[in-house]
Amino acid sequence: MGNVQAMTLVGVQLHPQHCSMDELRSAWKAADSAGLDSIWTWDHFFPLYGEPDGDHFEGWSLLAAMAADTEQAKLGLLVSCNSYRNPEMAADMTRTIDHISGGRVYFGIGSGWFERDYTEYGFDFGTAGGRLTDLAEALPRIRTRLDSLKPGPAGDLPILIGGGGEKRTLKYTAQFADAHNTFGPPDVFAHKMSVLDAWCEEIGRDPREIERTVAIDSSKEQLAWADDLVAAGATHIIVMMGAPFDLDPVLALQARLA
């Protein structure tokens, strides 16, 4: 992917729960038209908060629609779950959506954690360690499949790994990924980035090759973290929100960090 940009990118994650399809589509079109740098959703099958049996939509289908509906923003799942799809199929799906978007997609991936998704959709939840082992086995398979697909990705299609595990997840990021996502507060983020840098040094990789994304919610408290997150190495801040998808705080943050 090369060295990351000097400016701080700002994006939004639209939670596909407790809302209508029209609300989601209006929100991502508005985010794209307003000039946000990235738009994301998630890869779950049920709401993560609020009414547990409320309305919810599937993430990969939304990502494909988002790719067709938008023109400039980068797009991705923050993050897809490795357990739910064969790695080769996931690579092919992402490559196809990348072409729909004109080359604007991230391949976001993580080991998975939401047990209800697994149990109700028939996946083996297993253990956290087992899911991380599966992720480690999947990542080189994903790279190999992306390199062999014809046509290949339309854009750079950076692989983004989500998670803060210091012994394995951050090591896999140093080994396989172009970008990484974790959470605040700033002191926690700074520590995770120092661990990632140490893994890069151990394997002989330039840590500047890895884009550093951090997810915060839209509360005033977490939006106020932005300057400290940037000082700690964040190059891309993603504001997570549910319906009614008020983009004003995200746009104000983008203007402040420009």
C-alpha angles and dihedrals in degrees: 000000000000129000116335124247123273094227123079114248120213125205142162134232112211111207108222095215136099091012142089128255089246090057092051094047093046090050097051092044089051092048091051095046091048091056103249110166098229142012124200143174132184140256107238136115101215136035115281094208139013119028103009093211096043127121116303138167132209116256107221092052089050091049091055091049090047090052091055095043099049136062114190116016124094112246138206153134113266083229139339117211115244092209096064101061140033107259093236092050092047090052091051092047092050093046090051093049088047088059091048088054095045093247103316103119133114119206099226115187141166139168097258133245114181104104097195091062089056100044099044094043096044102251122141107251093194116159134320089247093051092050090051090050089052090051092051090052093046099051098070090042089055091051092048093049093047089052092051101044118108114244097024123218116309092226139017091291095200117206111233120194118203124207143069104236106139101201099047117001095053090043090054089049091056091047103042116008139088094199140019134206130200138140142260166247096140097246091052091046091049091052093049091050091051089053091049090050090051091052090049090052091049094053095037100250127141104245090209088072090072119082111224113218124178129191122218132169124245096256118122089242095058096038086057089061092068100097092046091048090053090049088052091055106273112152097175127035118197119196113211119212145160131214135335081045102214103192097183096095091049093050090047089052091050091051092049094050096043 
